[in-house]
Amino acid sequence: MTQAALHPMLNVAIKAARTAGAIINRASLDLDILKINTKSPNDFVTEVDQAAEQAIIETLLQAYPDHGILAEESGREYGAKHSEFQWIIDPLDGTTNFIHGLPFYCVSIALAHRNVVQQAVVYDPTRNDLFYATKGRGAYLNDKRLRVSKRTRMSDALIGTGFPFRRGDNFKRYMKMFEEVMTQCAGLRRPGAAALDLCYVAAGYYDAFFETGLNPWDVAAGSLMIAEAGGLVGNFTGEPDFLFQREIVAGTPKIYGQLVTTLAPYTRVITQEALDADAAAAQDPGAPAPKKPKAAAADAEAPKKRGPVRIKKDDLEG
């Protein structure tokens, strides 16, 4: 799929991503004067996130004023709120890496039609790597077609993940999950930008990826890359319902199946209590973390199936 043959909506997304990438690259030269705010403990936002997001939104809405927007920093403040078309934007995935000068971060832009992702762009400005995909037309890195790796055994697999970092996350439970996966595979990696991690699965650099606590803007674009590169994406029980469920597993078909078997008992690790604690922390970052109920300690020791905690789209706005 050459640049000339790209879908018009994908072309606009690429233009928006490159514009944001230029803003990020310029700012990376003067990190010492960067203004940093804390959204919640260990969750940062910079003026660069906001400037990049604004540039993306302006580019998209100039071309498609009737489309909706779901963006990390501004929620649904822009665009048509009830459009069947919605752009899902993370202007700078890997902000903590960016703040420290660690060159692993990216711009992520996806277009969903009736909640099905149709177009995707992930741009790595430090390497000038452009990942892009159109549903049904394949995934690409620059002009090279992407395919997931051919590995089939967990013992050979390199797997990406992300650590829980928000107050209220169930660390003990995550460490159990981490230990189970780590002892089965060739290695685990945690660079710190989920959108780029997912693209690395599509490119075959990783054989799989899993993480909890992610939002739609972290996974929307990368999930289409993997599907179009021949991989599978779902929640921890292997269902395709992951965009708003804050858990994702992705990989080559064989490794994906084996990972789902391992991760299924840990499904819905983000409990309602954790969500409430995270919301409270965002309101008052100085407040002490709420005490865990006694049941939580036992819960951390032995994973059990629990009823799903359905996360509504409204919970993710703002």
Sequence and secondary structure as in RCSB ss.txt:
>XXXX:A:sequence
MTQAALHPMLNVAIKAARTAGAIINRASLDLDILKINTKSPNDFVTEVDQAAEQAIIETLLQAYPDHGILAEESG
REYGAKHSEFQWIIDPLDGTTNFIHGLPFYCVSIALAHRNVVQQAVVYDPTRNDLFYATKGRGAYLNDKRLRVSK
RTRMSDALIGTGFPFRRGDNFKRYMKMFEEVMTQCAGLRRPGAAALDLCYVAAGYYDAFFETGLNPWDVAAGSLM
IAEAGGLVGNFTGEPDFLFQREIVAGTPKIYGQLVTTLAPYTRVITQEALDADAAAAQDPGAPAPKKPKAAAADA
EAPKKRGPVRIKKDDLEG
>XXXX:A:secstr
  GGGS HHHHHHHHHHHHHHHHHHHHHTTGGG  EEEEETTEEEEHHHHHHHHHHHHHHHHH TTSEEEETTTB
T SB TT SEEEEEEEEETHHHHHTT S  EEEEEEEETTEEEEEEEEETTTTEEEEEETTS EEETTEE     
   GGG EEEE    STT  HHHHHHHHHHHHTTSSEEE  S HHHHHHHHHTTSSSEEEEES  HHHHHHHHHH
HHHTT EEE TTS S  TTTTEEEEE HHHHHHHHHHHGGGTT S HHHHHHHHHHHH TTS      HHHHHHH
HS          GGGG  
